[in-house]
């Protein structure tokens, strides 16, 4: 392997989640800072989706972690194949995902979230598993900092879970 190929491979390993191929937390933080800069400098709004797989622990406990990994991989592929080219899906941690939606207002983000939620609900996962997701939706126009945006969107995600799961809250 040539040095340039090795450097490319190392770069990819440093920014991508190995299992899902989505951006990792570190790269997502960079992307959040980039879209926040564009918001502050040019007024380009953006939204985020915080997504959690409902009752994922049951999948791992019932079918094992290898099946759980296959579920995560398939979910990541749904995100990649359903989102727009400009959207930035990432694995936030465990069974949580964060998607950055550049130049998207709150209603537009909600519409995208609902499209994803319904697609997941209607997809058959490995071992004939039926899966649902809960989603919190936030837009930077409502908050002063990325930290506030993340906190409040996380609160919306947990509200969706408390209201029975398989819901989107904006």
C-alpha positions, 0 to 999 in steps of 0.5 A: 500500500502506498503512503498516500493510500495509507494516509487516506485509509487512516483519515477515513478510520479517524472520522468514520464509525467502523460498524455503520460507516457513518461519521463518528462523534468527533467528525460530527462535532466538526460538522456541527461547528462548520454549519454553526459558523455558516449560520452565524456568518451567512444566516444559513439555518440548519436543523438536527435530528437526534434519533434513538432506536426504541428498545434496542437492548431487547434486540441484543438480549434476544438475538445477540450482539451480532444481530444488533450490529446488523440492525445498526448497519441496516439502519445506517443504510436507510439513512444514507439511502433516504437522506439528501446528499447534503445531509450529514448522518452520524453515529452519536453513540450506541444506538443513537444517531445525529443527523445534521440538515443544512439549510433546513428549517424546523418544519422541513426537518420534521418532514425528513424525520417523519419520512425516516421514521416511517421508512424504518417502521416499514422495513424488515430487519434481520431475524424478521425484527420490526424496529421503531425509532424515536426522534427529537428535532431542533433548529438553530434559530431557536437557540443561541449555541450548539450546546443549547440546540443539542440539549433541547433536541435531546429533551425532545427525543426523550419526550418522544420516548415517554409518549410511547416511542415511535414518535417525532417531536419538534 
